[in-house]
Amino acid sequence: MAEGAWYDFPMARLVEAQELVSTLKPAEKAELLQHLARELGEAFPGIEESPAVCGGAPCIVRTRIPVWVLEQARRLGASEAEILRAYPSLRAEDLANAWSFVRAHRVRIEQQITDNETA
């Protein structure tokens, strides 16, 4: 990789991984696929968590809008159209990702809503 081409690093890693995978036996590839599927089962596209953003609460990517805020708005009766108008940086896809995250992490989101209400 050329010096200063830091932006190529993720692609270089992907190419390296593809080369490594091509050397695996079918059973090893199947085991790798199972491992990746387990890891991806915990991933939610469009949702990110960072300790430096909103206290680590899951947020919509490109924004600082926590998922619990959107869920609380929905519970208070806001329609998706109203939420999108209130947060112009959001897209309908972002709401779909948020609702998927809420379904998978209901207890955690409820706790974040409760924590906010008692703060």
C-alpha positions in Angstrom: 0.0 0.0 0.0 1.4 3.4 -1.0 2.2 5.8 1.8 -0.6 8.2 2.3 -3.2 5.8 1.0 -4.8 5.2 4.4 -8.2 5.2 2.7 -7.3 2.0 0.8 -6.6 0.1 4.0 -10.1 -1.5 4.4 -10.2 -2.5 0.7 -6.7 -4.0 1.0 -7.8 -6.0 4.0 -10.8 -7.3 2.1 -8.6 -8.4 -0.9 -6.2 -10.1 1.6 -9.2 -11.9 3.2 -10.5 -13.0 -0.2 -7.1 -14.4 -1.0 -6.9 -16.3 2.3 -10.4 -17.7 1.8 -9.6 -19.0 -1.6 -6.9 -21.2 0.1 -9.3 -22.8 2.5 -10.8 -26.3 2.2 -14.6 -26.5 1.8 -15.1 -27.6 5.4 -13.0 -24.7 6.6 -15.0 -22.3 4.5 -18.2 -23.6 6.0 -16.8 -23.1 9.5 -15.8 -19.6 8.6 -19.2 -18.9 7.1 -20.9 -20.1 10.3 -18.6 -17.8 12.4 -19.4 -14.8 10.2 -23.2 -15.5 10.3 -23.0 -15.5 14.1 -21.2 -12.2 14.2 -23.5 -10.6 11.7 -26.5 -11.7 13.6 -25.5 -9.2 16.2 -25.0 -6.4 13.7 -27.7 -3.9 12.8 -27.1 -1.9 9.6 -27.5 1.8 10.1 -27.1 1.7 13.9 -23.8 2.5 15.6 -22.6 2.7 19.1 -19.7 4.7 20.3 -18.8 5.6 23.9 -18.0 9.2 22.7 -21.5 9.7 21.1 -24.6 10.1 23.3 -23.1 8.2 26.2 -22.7 5.1 24.1 -26.4 4.8 23.3 -27.2 3.2 19.9 -27.6 6.0 17.4 -28.6 6.3 13.7 -25.4 6.5 11.6 -24.5 10.0 10.3 -26.5 11.5 13.2 -26.4 11.8 17.0 -30.1 10.6 17.2 -30.4 7.8 19.7 -32.7 4.9 18.9 -34.5 5.2 22.2 -35.5 8.8 21.3 -37.2 7.6 18.1 -38.9 4.7 20.0 -40.1 7.1 22.6 -41.5 9.4 20.0 -43.3 6.4 18.4 -44.7 5.3 21.8 -46.0 8.9 22.3 -48.0 8.6 19.1 -45.8 10.2 16.5 -46.2 8.8 13.1 -43.1 7.9 11.0 -43.9 10.9 8.8 -43.9 13.2 11.8 -40.6 11.7 13.1 -39.1 12.2 9.6 -40.2 15.8 9.6 -38.9 16.4 13.1 -35.5 15.0 12.1 -34.8 16.0 8.5 -31.5 14.1 8.5 -33.3 10.8 8.8 -34.5 8.6 6.0 -37.3 6.1 6.1 -34.6 3.4 6.0 -33.2 4.8 9.2 -36.5 4.3 10.9 -36.8 0.7 9.7 -33.3 0.0 11.0 -34.2 1.6 14.4 -37.4 -0.5 14.7 -35.4 -3.7 14.0 -32.9 -2.7 16.7 -35.8 -2.0 19.1 -37.3 -5.4 18.5 -34.0 -7.2 19.1 -33.1 -5.0 22.2 -36.4 -4.2 23.7 -35.3 -4.4 27.4 -32.3 -2.2 26.7 -34.2 0.4 24.9 -36.9 0.5 27.6 -34.2 1.0 30.2 -32.8 3.9 28.3 -36.2 5.5 28.0 -36.8 5.0 31.8 -33.3 6.3 32.6 -34.1 9.5 30.6 -37.4 10.0 32.2 -35.9 9.8 35.7 -32.9 12.0 34.9 
